[in-house]
Amino acid sequence: MSERKLICHKCQAELVMTSTNFSYMGHMMKYDVPACPVCGQTYISPDLAAGKVRTVETEMEDK
């Protein structure tokens, strides 16, 4: 089964994997996420939001 393409709702361009910086409580994280090559809008998957991002939030808040 082929992977589903993600399309930017605003630009109608196919999203491409882009290294993106995230900041939380003064700490920087870098992940590769799908982003629109035209407007730069990024897509954060539910798996990333509920997984890695949530883990980092919990670790930072516990410090």
Phi, psi and omega in degrees: 000132182281153180286139181287136178278141175261132183240135176292126181295322183286311189260344184064025178261148177288134180287146178236149180294129184223135175289122187232136177271136175239146179235135177215121179052041177082001180251137181263140175229148179235128178225153171270119180227156176293135179217152178284128179287347182268303186257347178086358179301134180255156177246121176256113182292154176302325179296317179293315181296317183277341183262266186299314183296316180296321178298315180295318177302313181298314180298319182290321183288333179284343181279000000 
